[in-house]
Amino acid sequence: MSRVRQVRPDDLDTLLEMNNVAAPAVNALAADAFAGLVEDSLWTGVVDGDDGPAGFLLGLHGPGLRYPSENYRWFSERFERFLYVDRVVVAESARGTGLGSLLYDAFARHGDVEDHPVLCAEVNVRPHNPGSLRFHENHGFVSLGEQETKGGSVRVRMLAKAIGPLGHAPIRALASSK
């Protein structure tokens, strides 16, 4: 069974390459922007394969970060406290093997679910990302709406699920109208 570990500095080049190959499912980044995002993350977990990292998840907490993401801002306007999956990437050769589930579970365990009872993520619906939509649906995420981003070139579905002690609470009841 694969184990999730915390990111190491020597992972950054490989993770950046994985990230940029996965575009447009996640946005491509320059090396300095990626390193800064990892540094500012609450948690960045890595799962190793035979030849190094096979997947990673970069997670943030919210609200309150000065992160210019339209999607992070959307969740910040609706939840008082949350964990946010900024990006998850699994190498194509490792998809369907459970690595995404391992990463999500590890992030939810790492975050203080008492203080951050909601796990949030978004998935592209334009360009369409059916595998990720299926993954989130199978893991109990609920759609809270959609929004256009990047000047209308991308449309995302906003997803969330209650975690920790509130794991069975209706997610819409946890959303606030700040």
URBELFEN-V791390 format. One record per residue. N is the residue number from 0. D_CENTER is the distance of its C-alpha to the mean C-alpha in whole Angstrom. Layout:
n->(N:N)
d_center->(D_CENTER:D_CENTER)
//
This chain:
n->(0:1:2:3:4:5:6:7:8:9:10:11:12:13:14:15:16:17:18:19:20:21:22:23:24:25:26:27:28:29:30:31:32:33:34:35:36:37:38:39:40:41:42:43:44:45:46:47:48:49:50:51:52:53:54:55:56:57:58:59:60:61:62:63:64:65:66:67:68:69:70:71:72:73:74:75:76:77:78:79:80:81:82:83:84:85:86:87:88:89:90:91:92:93:94:95:96:97:98:99:100:101:102:103:104:105:106:107:108:109:110:111:112:113:114:115:116:117:118:119:120:121:122:123:124:125:126:127:128:129:130:131:132:133:134:135:136:137:138:139:140:141:142:143:144:145:146:147:148:149:150:151:152:153:154:155:156:157:158:159:160:161:162:163:164:165:166:167:168:169:170:171:172:173:174:175:176:177)
d_center->(22:19:18:15:16:15:15:19:20:22:18:17:19:18:14:15:17:15:12:15:17:14:14:14:11:10:12:15:15:19:19:20:17:14:16:16:13:12:15:14:11:12:11:10:11:13:15:18:20:24:24:21:17:16:12:10:6:6:6:8:11:13:15:17:15:17:14:15:12:14:11:10:14:14:12:15:18:17:16:18:15:12:9:6:2:4:4:5:9:12:15:17:20:18:16:17:18:15:13:10:12:13:9:8:12:12:9:11:14:14:13:16:16:19:18:14:15:12:9:7:5:8:9:12:16:18:17:17:14:16:14:11:13:15:12:11:14:15:13:15:12:15:15:16:17:16:17:18:17:18:21:21:20:17:16:13:13:11:10:11:12:15:15:17:21:20:18:21:21:21:17:19:22:19:18:21:23:23)
//
